[in-house]
């Protein structure tokens, strides 16, 4: 697990969302509440047609754009479960949340992390 993944508050304006995608080579942006609870992810594909329009900076906030069904795992998720999650998710990363702490975003795990764990026979999160 990689701790402290990049994320934006759910109240962040579209200008901040656009800036994130302009400066990062990722297809998803994690979105959290003011308490750090994971709310979902904004998909680049859903907003890319609007990224070059600075006049839209107040068009929406991150909460309006979030996919609440974005898959999550916990630090206790087993390697076979991770493989299963990734088999049905097109993205490179999954959000890692702490369910005991209100669903707080605590990290991310990538497909590369899982492949390395399989190759070395260790669990990627724990």
N, C-alpha and C positions, 0 to 999 in steps of 0.2 A: 504494500500500500504506500502510496505517495501522500504524505500529509499536506494539509493546507492547499488544496487545489484552487486555481483561479476561479473567482465567482463574483457576482454582482448582487447587490441588494435588490429585492423585488421592486423597490421604488425607483430604481435607476432609470433615467430617461433613455429614449431610443438613441440619442447621440452617444451615450456611454456604451450601449450595446454595439452600435456600429463601430465605435473606436476599438473596442475589444477585438472584434472580428477583423478589423483592418490591420491590427498589430500582432495577431496570433494565428498560427496555422492550425486551428482546431475547428471542427464542425459543430461543436456544441459548447454552450456557455452555461455553467451551473448558476442557478439563482437561489438565493437564500433570504429568509426573513431577517428582521433586525436582530433577532435572537440567535441567528445562525442555523435555523431549521431549513433543511433542503426543501425547496418548493418545486423543483423540476429543472428543465434545461431549455434554453432557446436554441433552436436548430438554425444553423447558418442558412440552409436551403429555404427556410421560411421567411427570411428577411433580406436575402442577398439582392433582390431586385430594388430595394430601397436604400442600400448602403451608400450610394453615390449622390444622395440628395440631402445636403445639409439643411435644407428648409424643413425637413421632416424630423429634426432633432427632438421636437416635442410631440411627435405623432402618437407615441405610445410609451408605456413604461414596461420594464422587463416582465412584470407580473402578467401583463396583457398578452405577452408573446410566448410564455412558458408552456412546455409540454409537461403536464403534471404526471403523465404516465411513464416518464423516463425511468428506466430500470435502476434499482438501487440494490446494494448488498450491505452486509454488516461486516465488522472485523472477524466475526466467527464463521463467515460463509466458507464452505468447504471448496476444495479445488474442483471436484466434479460439478458442484452447483455453479461455480464461476464459468466453467466451460459451457454449461447449459444456458446460462444467461447470455453469454456472448454469441452462442449459436443462433439466438433469435434477436440479436441487436446488431445493427449495422455500424454503430459507432466504434471508436477506438478505446473509449474509456467508459467506466461505470462509476457512479457516485458511491462512496462508502459513507454510511450514516451510523450514528449511535442511537439506536432505538430507545435506550434507557434515558437518553438526554433529549427527549422531544424530537428525535429525527435530525439532530444536529449534523451538519456536513463535517466529517472528520478527515476525509481523504478521497482519493480516487485510485482505481486500479485499471491498468491498461491490458490490452490483449498481449502485448509484449511481456508484461509482468507475468501473466498466466503461462505463456509459452516457456519462459525461463524457469518458472516454478515446476512445470511438467518435466522439463529437461533435467532439472537438478533434484527432482523428487521432494520439493518442499512446498509448503503452503505460502502463497503470496501475501496474505493479509495478517497472519498471526505469527 
